[in-house]
Amino acid sequence: MSPLLDSLSIRLDDLSDPRIAAFMEEHLQDMRATSPPESVHALDMDQLRRPGIRFWTAWLADDNEPAPGRLVGTGALKHLSAEHAELKSMRSAGSVRGLGVGRAILEHILGQAVDLGYQRVSLETGSQPFFEPAYQLYRRYGFTDCDPFGSYVPDPHSRFMTRVL
């Protein structure tokens, strides 16, 4: 593990910290700048607070930030059925991209999905070059391309992936 990740803490979050709203607004802005409006499937703060969604935040200890530190990542799990969940809102802060924060969040959420009894986790990500690092991360963790699931429909700007747990 890198020294950076030694000070990383991941917690189930209630989204009450205002830093989360700002972080997720940046996420939505990136999605809107990268994908056509009909292909943006990122959840806003109200949607993230709905029943059936668990939301995690990743924090780095930072003496210059109030507890619990500096927000550097997020991820969520949306209940689809007793056996199936969707990975949502995966994001790492630009300042830590490529340093393992995304991997740590993904591993944490996949472990939580197993603990919650899910047998499959699926996701939607963009097909544009902006999303290639995320796509490669998911492939490294055993996700494979699949057909649209849940309420998704075929979309040339979306890539659908799934993984059996």
GROMACS elastic network, one bead per residue, 0.5 to 0.9 nm:
[ bonds ]
;  ai    aj funct       b0    kb
    1     4     6  0.81375   500
    1     5     6  0.63260   500
    1     6     6  0.68962   500
    1   100     6  0.86975   500
    2     5     6  0.53311   500
    2     6     6  0.65606   500
    2    99     6  0.79965   500
    2   100     6  0.80266   500
    3     6     6  0.50666   500
    3     7     6  0.72416   500
    4     7     6  0.59653   500
    4     8     6  0.69715   500
    4    60     6  0.77987   500
    4    99     6  0.78294   500
    4   100     6  0.86306   500
    4   101     6  0.88137   500
    5     9     6  0.83004   500
    5    60     6  0.78499   500
    5    99     6  0.82687   500
    5   100     6  0.72741   500
    5   101     6  0.71196   500
    5   104     6  0.81233   500
    6     9     6  0.84542   500
    6    60     6  0.87705   500
    7    59     6  0.80795   500
    7    60     6  0.55374   500
    7    61     6  0.56301   500
    7    62     6  0.88945   500
    8    58     6  0.65561   500
    8    59     6  0.55192   500
    8    61     6  0.67879   500
    8    72     6  0.88515   500
    8   101     6  0.80985   500
    8   104     6  0.87622   500
    9    57     6  0.81929   500
    9    58     6  0.55975   500
    9    59     6  0.52580   500
    9    60     6  0.65114   500
    9    61     6  0.80625   500
    9    68     6  0.85117   500
   10    13     6  0.89967   500
   10    56     6  0.65311   500
   10    57     6  0.55766   500
   10    59     6  0.63698   500
   10    73     6  0.86957   500
   10    74     6  0.87234   500
   10   104     6  0.84658   500
   10   105     6  0.71905   500
   10   108     6  0.77858   500
   11    55     6  0.84450   500
   11    56     6  0.53569   500
   11    57     6  0.55705   500
   11    58     6  0.66206   500
   11    59     6  0.83227   500
   12    54     6  0.70904   500
   12    55     6  0.58344   500
   12    57     6  0.66216   500
   13    16     6  0.78667   500
   13    17     6  0.88907   500
   13    54     6  0.78439   500
   13    55     6  0.57007   500
   13    56     6  0.53203   500
   13    57     6  0.62842   500
   14    17     6  0.80875   500
   14    49     6  0.76823   500
   14    54     6  0.87269   500
   14    55     6  0.73873   500
   14    56     6  0.85584   500
   15    18     6  0.77230   500
   15    19     6  0.88910   500
   15    20     6  0.62830   500
   15    21     6  0.75545   500
   15    45     6  0.79026   500
   15    48     6  0.83343   500
   15    49     6  0.75289   500
   15    55     6  0.78120   500
   15    56     6  0.88566   500
   15    57     6  0.87412   500
   16    19     6  0.86108   500
   16    20     6  0.75740   500
   16    21     6  0.84103   500
   17    20     6  0.57248   500
   17    21     6  0.74949   500
   18    21     6  0.53206   500
   18    22     6  0.66949   500
   18    23     6  0.87987   500
   19    22     6  0.52344   500
   19    23     6  0.61460   500
   19    24     6  0.86293   500
   19    70     6  0.89679   500
   19    71     6  0.73326   500
   20    24     6  0.60343   500
   20    25     6  0.84376   500
   20    45     6  0.88685   500
   20    57     6  0.82031   500
   20    71     6  0.75116   500
   20    74     6  0.86687   500
   21    24     6  0.51872   500
   21    25     6  0.60469   500
   21    26     6  0.87144   500
   21    44     6  0.88282   500
   21    45     6  0.67795   500
   22    25     6  0.50552   500
   22    26     6  0.64256   500
   22    27     6  0.87674   500
   23    26     6  0.53072   500
   23    27     6  0.65143   500
   23    28     6  0.89718   500
   23    71     6  0.79151   500
   23    72     6  0.86647   500
   23    73     6  0.85294   500
   23    74     6  0.87463   500
   23    91     6  0.89375   500
   23    93     6  0.81466   500
   24    28     6  0.62393   500
   24    29     6  0.85651   500
   24    43     6  0.87507   500
   24    44     6  0.73900   500
   24    45     6  0.74902   500
   24    74     6  0.84734   500
   24    89     6  0.81591   500
   24    91     6  0.85116   500
   25    28     6  0.50413   500
   25    29     6  0.61287   500
   25    30     6  0.86116   500
   25    44     6  0.78140   500
   25    45     6  0.85859   500
   26    29     6  0.50183   500
   26    30     6  0.62005   500
   26    31     6  0.86471   500
   27    30     6  0.52154   500
   27    31     6  0.63033   500
   27    32     6  0.87107   500
   27    42     6  0.80037   500
   27    89     6  0.80543   500
   27    91     6  0.71268   500
   28    31     6  0.50517   500
   28    32     6  0.61064   500
   28    33     6  0.85208   500
   28    40     6  0.83644   500
   28    42     6  0.64733   500
   28    43     6  0.78800   500
   28    44     6  0.74503   500
   29    32     6  0.51110   500
   29    33     6  0.60531   500
   29    34     6  0.85441   500
   30    33     6  0.51101   500
   30    34     6  0.61089   500
   30    35     6  0.85338   500
   31    34     6  0.51802   500
   31    35     6  0.58599   500
   31    36     6  0.86313   500
   31    37     6  0.88159   500
   31    39     6  0.88975   500
   31    40     6  0.61355   500
   31    41     6  0.83236   500
   31    42     6  0.72062   500
   31   126     6  0.87104   500
   32    35     6  0.55236   500
   32    36     6  0.67650   500
   32    37     6  0.64341   500
   32    39     6  0.87701   500
   32    40     6  0.64383   500
   33    36     6  0.79013   500
   34    40     6  0.87141   500
   34   126     6  0.84949   500
   34   128     6  0.75181   500
   34   130     6  0.73139   500
   35    38     6  0.80425   500
   35    39     6  0.58982   500
   35    40     6  0.60543   500
   35   126     6  0.74029   500
   35   127     6  0.89797   500
   35   128     6  0.78471   500
   35   157     6  0.68975   500
   35   158     6  0.89558   500
   36    39     6  0.53469   500
   36    40     6  0.66426   500
   36   157     6  0.78768   500
   37    40     6  0.54338   500
   37    41     6  0.87822   500
   38    41     6  0.80151   500
   39   126     6  0.81270   500
   39   155     6  0.72685   500
   39   156     6  0.87651   500
   39   157     6  0.62819   500
   39   158     6  0.68842   500
   40    43     6  0.88341   500
   40   126     6  0.85062   500
   40   157     6  0.89938   500
   40   158     6  0.88842   500
   41    88     6  0.89788   500
   41   124     6  0.79742   500
   41   125     6  0.85583   500
   42    88     6  0.73236   500
   42    89     6  0.64411   500
   43    46     6  0.79261   500
   43    47     6  0.55750   500
   43    48     6  0.60805   500
   43    88     6  0.77547   500
   43    89     6  0.69583   500
   44    47     6  0.53164   500
   44    48     6  0.61872   500
   44    49     6  0.88567   500
   45    48     6  0.50033   500
   45    49     6  0.63765   500
   46    49     6  0.52752   500
   46    50     6  0.68128   500
   47    50     6  0.54073   500
   47    51     6  0.89531   500
   47    53     6  0.84574   500
   48    51     6  0.84627   500
   48    53     6  0.62952   500
   48    54     6  0.78673   500
   48    55     6  0.71846   500
   48    76     6  0.80351   500
   48    78     6  0.88816   500
   48    89     6  0.87327   500
   49    52     6  0.86860   500
   49    53     6  0.68623   500
   49    54     6  0.82439   500
   49    55     6  0.83156   500
   50    53     6  0.60647   500
   50    54     6  0.88621   500
   51    54     6  0.81821   500
   51    78     6  0.89280   500
   51    79     6  0.88169   500
   52    77     6  0.81557   500
   52    78     6  0.58042   500
   52    79     6  0.51089   500
   52    80     6  0.81431   500
   53    76     6  0.66817   500
   53    77     6  0.56297   500
   53    79     6  0.62943   500
   54    75     6  0.85435   500
   54    76     6  0.54489   500
   54    77     6  0.52544   500
   54    78     6  0.66049   500
   54    79     6  0.84426   500
   55    74     6  0.73605   500
   55    75     6  0.59506   500
   55    77     6  0.65863   500
   55    78     6  0.87501   500
   55    88     6  0.87641   500
   55    89     6  0.83848   500
   56    73     6  0.83546   500
   56    74     6  0.56209   500
   56    75     6  0.53564   500
   56    76     6  0.59767   500
   56    77     6  0.86544   500
   56   105     6  0.80365   500
   56   109     6  0.80150   500
   57    71     6  0.70705   500
   57    72     6  0.77442   500
   57    73     6  0.57443   500
   57    75     6  0.66852   500
   57    76     6  0.87722   500
   57   105     6  0.81947   500
   58    70     6  0.83472   500
   58    71     6  0.59707   500
   58    72     6  0.56378   500
   58    74     6  0.59920   500
   58    75     6  0.85702   500
   58    92     6  0.86960   500
   58   101     6  0.78106   500
   58   104     6  0.87364   500
   58   105     6  0.70998   500
   59    62     6  0.87369   500
   59    68     6  0.65092   500
   59    69     6  0.56593   500
   59    70     6  0.52518   500
   59    72     6  0.56168   500
   59    73     6  0.70831   500
   60    68     6  0.76533   500
   60    69     6  0.54035   500
   60    70     6  0.51368   500
   60    71     6  0.66254   500
   60    72     6  0.67906   500
   61    64     6  0.89933   500
   61    65     6  0.80889   500
   61    67     6  0.79586   500
   61    68     6  0.67016   500
   61    70     6  0.64505   500
   62    65     6  0.54637   500
   62    66     6  0.79066   500
   62    67     6  0.82243   500
   62    68     6  0.81279   500
   62    70     6  0.59881   500
   63    66     6  0.75367   500
   63    67     6  0.86717   500
   63    69     6  0.72546   500
   64    69     6  0.78430   500
   64    70     6  0.84367   500
   65    68     6  0.77371   500
   65    69     6  0.51090   500
   65    70     6  0.60089   500
   66    69     6  0.56493   500
   66    70     6  0.79112   500
   67    70     6  0.80852   500
   68    71     6  0.82695   500
   71    74     6  0.82745   500
   71    92     6  0.89675   500
   71    93     6  0.77626   500
   72    91     6  0.81879   500
   72    92     6  0.56421   500
   72    94     6  0.83208   500
   72    95     6  0.80595   500
   72    96     6  0.70444   500
   72   101     6  0.74991   500
   73    90     6  0.73956   500
   73    91     6  0.53358   500
   73    93     6  0.59232   500
   73    96     6  0.88671   500
   73   101     6  0.68320   500
   73   102     6  0.71030   500
   73   105     6  0.73903   500
   74    89     6  0.64012   500
   74    90     6  0.54623   500
   74    91     6  0.52775   500
   74    92     6  0.66819   500
   74    93     6  0.89275   500
   74   102     6  0.84225   500
   74   105     6  0.71690   500
   75    87     6  0.72853   500
   75    88     6  0.60200   500
   75    91     6  0.65825   500
   75   102     6  0.88422   500
   75   105     6  0.66728   500
   75   106     6  0.75472   500
   75   109     6  0.74435   500
   76    86     6  0.81366   500
   76    87     6  0.58370   500
   76    89     6  0.56145   500
   76    90     6  0.68769   500
   76   109     6  0.75177   500
   77    85     6  0.62603   500
   77    86     6  0.55546   500
   77    88     6  0.58959   500
   77    89     6  0.84438   500
   77   109     6  0.73081   500
   77   113     6  0.77699   500
   77   121     6  0.86039   500
   78    84     6  0.88695   500
   78    85     6  0.54092   500
   78    87     6  0.64373   500
   78    88     6  0.68927   500
   79    82     6  0.75644   500
   79    83     6  0.87311   500
   79    84     6  0.67550   500
   79    86     6  0.65510   500
   79   118     6  0.89483   500
   80    83     6  0.78123   500
   80    84     6  0.54039   500
   80    86     6  0.67440   500
   80   150     6  0.72939   500
   81    84     6  0.50040   500
   81    85     6  0.67190   500
   81   118     6  0.83737   500
   82    85     6  0.81100   500
   82   117     6  0.75130   500
   82   118     6  0.64826   500
   82   119     6  0.84553   500
   83   117     6  0.68118   500
   83   120     6  0.62832   500
   83   121     6  0.86552   500
   84   117     6  0.89607   500
   84   118     6  0.54994   500
   84   119     6  0.60824   500
   84   121     6  0.58088   500
   84   122     6  0.75909   500
   85   113     6  0.76393   500
   85   118     6  0.66707   500
   85   119     6  0.83462   500
   85   120     6  0.64767   500
   85   122     6  0.64364   500
   85   123     6  0.85994   500
   86   120     6  0.84913   500
   86   121     6  0.54153   500
   86   123     6  0.53813   500
   86   124     6  0.82934   500
   86   162     6  0.87879   500
   87    90     6  0.74579   500
   87   106     6  0.88689   500
   87   109     6  0.82569   500
   87   110     6  0.89268   500
   87   121     6  0.65801   500
   87   122     6  0.61552   500
   87   123     6  0.51379   500
   87   124     6  0.79265   500
   88   123     6  0.69052   500
   88   124     6  0.79788   500
   90   102     6  0.75047   500
   90   105     6  0.80225   500
   90   106     6  0.79995   500
   90   134     6  0.88076   500
   91    94     6  0.89701   500
   91   102     6  0.70142   500
   92    95     6  0.82007   500
   92    96     6  0.66963   500
   92    97     6  0.59742   500
   92    98     6  0.89480   500
   92   101     6  0.65023   500
   92   102     6  0.58890   500
   92   105     6  0.89482   500
   93    96     6  0.56342   500
   93    97     6  0.63233   500
   93   101     6  0.87207   500
   94    97     6  0.52686   500
   94    98     6  0.88955   500
   95    98     6  0.89791   500
   96    99     6  0.55417   500
   96   100     6  0.77918   500
   96   101     6  0.68676   500
   96   102     6  0.89353   500
   97   100     6  0.72907   500
   97   101     6  0.70845   500
   97   102     6  0.75153   500
   98   101     6  0.75679   500
   98   102     6  0.79286   500
   98   133     6  0.88302   500
   99   102     6  0.80426   500
   99   103     6  0.87077   500
  100   103     6  0.51098   500
  100   104     6  0.61470   500
  100   105     6  0.86844   500
  101   104     6  0.50727   500
  101   105     6  0.62294   500
  101   106     6  0.85690   500
  102   105     6  0.51793   500
  102   106     6  0.60501   500
  102   107     6  0.85182   500
  102   134     6  0.85843   500
  102   137     6  0.82197   500
  103   106     6  0.50907   500
  103   107     6  0.60200   500
  103   108     6  0.84671   500
  103   137     6  0.73933   500
  103   141     6  0.88317   500
  104   107     6  0.52114   500
  104   108     6  0.61093   500
  104   109     6  0.86522   500
  105   108     6  0.50748   500
  105   109     6  0.61517   500
  105   110     6  0.85536   500
  106   109     6  0.52097   500
  106   110     6  0.60583   500
  106   111     6  0.85116   500
  106   138     6  0.85845   500
  106   141     6  0.85804   500
  107   110     6  0.51918   500
  107   111     6  0.61480   500
  107   112     6  0.86134   500
  107   141     6  0.85232   500
  108   111     6  0.51712   500
  108   112     6  0.62306   500
  108   113     6  0.86725   500
  109   113     6  0.60613   500
  109   114     6  0.86502   500
  110   114     6  0.63829   500
  110   115     6  0.87140   500
  110   121     6  0.79095   500
  110   165     6  0.78575   500
  111   114     6  0.51943   500
  111   115     6  0.62996   500
  111   116     6  0.86782   500
  112   116     6  0.60817   500
  112   117     6  0.86669   500
  112   118     6  0.89701   500
  113   116     6  0.50499   500
  113   117     6  0.64067   500
  113   118     6  0.54682   500
  113   119     6  0.79596   500
  113   120     6  0.83602   500
  113   121     6  0.76990   500
  113   165     6  0.81563   500
  114   117     6  0.51616   500
  114   118     6  0.55564   500
  114   119     6  0.70281   500
  114   120     6  0.87960   500
  114   165     6  0.66702   500
  115   118     6  0.76384   500
  118   121     6  0.73691   500
  118   164     6  0.89476   500
  118   165     6  0.73594   500
  119   163     6  0.86132   500
  119   164     6  0.58760   500
  119   165     6  0.51129   500
  120   162     6  0.70374   500
  120   163     6  0.56473   500
  120   165     6  0.54294   500
  121   143     6  0.86106   500
  121   161     6  0.85712   500
  121   162     6  0.57141   500
  121   163     6  0.54356   500
  121   164     6  0.65855   500
  121   165     6  0.72380   500
  122   143     6  0.79402   500
  122   146     6  0.86330   500
  122   149     6  0.79245   500
  122   160     6  0.73595   500
  122   161     6  0.55322   500
  122   163     6  0.62381   500
  122   164     6  0.86963   500
  123   143     6  0.88662   500
  123   149     6  0.86622   500
  123   159     6  0.82940   500
  123   160     6  0.58144   500
  123   161     6  0.53406   500
  123   162     6  0.62975   500
  124   148     6  0.81693   500
  124   149     6  0.89339   500
  124   152     6  0.86863   500
  124   158     6  0.64041   500
  124   159     6  0.56318   500
  124   161     6  0.64174   500
  124   162     6  0.89238   500
  125   131     6  0.69071   500
  125   134     6  0.78227   500
  125   135     6  0.73226   500
  125   157     6  0.84957   500
  125   158     6  0.56794   500
  125   159     6  0.52187   500
  125   160     6  0.64916   500
  125   161     6  0.81090   500
  126   129     6  0.83127   500
  126   130     6  0.79107   500
  126   131     6  0.56519   500
  126   132     6  0.83032   500
  126   135     6  0.84701   500
  126   156     6  0.87896   500
  126   157     6  0.56068   500
  126   159     6  0.56029   500
  126   160     6  0.85454   500
  127   130     6  0.80870   500
  127   131     6  0.64260   500
  127   132     6  0.75144   500
  127   135     6  0.85636   500
  127   156     6  0.72189   500
  127   157     6  0.50808   500
  127   158     6  0.51662   500
  127   159     6  0.54917   500
  128   131     6  0.57677   500
  128   132     6  0.71370   500
  128   157     6  0.67638   500
  128   158     6  0.82754   500
  129   132     6  0.51818   500
  129   133     6  0.83345   500
  130   133     6  0.74687   500
  130   134     6  0.85830   500
  131   134     6  0.53938   500
  131   135     6  0.62274   500
  131   136     6  0.87819   500
  132   136     6  0.61260   500
  132   137     6  0.85728   500
  133   136     6  0.51692   500
  133   137     6  0.62099   500
  133   138     6  0.87423   500
  134   137     6  0.50320   500
  134   138     6  0.62567   500
  134   139     6  0.86457   500
  135   138     6  0.52244   500
  135   139     6  0.62443   500
  135   140     6  0.87151   500
  135   143     6  0.89293   500
  135   159     6  0.85367   500
  135   161     6  0.88816   500
  136   139     6  0.50585   500
  136   140     6  0.62032   500
  136   141     6  0.87445   500
  137   140     6  0.51677   500
  137   141     6  0.65063   500
  137   143     6  0.88801   500
  138   141     6  0.51112   500
  138   142     6  0.65714   500
  138   143     6  0.53708   500
  138   144     6  0.80269   500
  138   161     6  0.81207   500
  139   142     6  0.52106   500
  139   144     6  0.63377   500
  139   145     6  0.87374   500
  139   161     6  0.86712   500
  140   143     6  0.73438   500
  141   163     6  0.84369   500
  142   162     6  0.82776   500
  142   163     6  0.61351   500
  142   164     6  0.83476   500
  143   161     6  0.57470   500
  143   162     6  0.50511   500
  143   164     6  0.80984   500
  144   160     6  0.82697   500
  144   161     6  0.51357   500
  144   162     6  0.54908   500
  144   163     6  0.64612   500
  145   159     6  0.72472   500
  145   160     6  0.56878   500
  145   162     6  0.64719   500
  146   149     6  0.82119   500
  146   159     6  0.81361   500
  146   160     6  0.54083   500
  146   161     6  0.50633   500
  146   162     6  0.62554   500
  147   153     6  0.86695   500
  147   154     6  0.76637   500
  147   159     6  0.86180   500
  147   160     6  0.62057   500
  147   161     6  0.77203   500
  148   151     6  0.78661   500
  148   152     6  0.53341   500
  148   153     6  0.56821   500
  148   154     6  0.60837   500
  148   155     6  0.86280   500
  148   158     6  0.89729   500
  148   159     6  0.82790   500
  148   160     6  0.58754   500
  148   161     6  0.83905   500
  149   152     6  0.56176   500
  149   153     6  0.76566   500
  149   160     6  0.78399   500
  150   153     6  0.85893   500
  152   155     6  0.84034   500
  154   157     6  0.88781   500
  154   158     6  0.76385   500
  154   159     6  0.88973   500
  155   158     6  0.53260   500
  155   159     6  0.78993   500
  156   159     6  0.77508   500
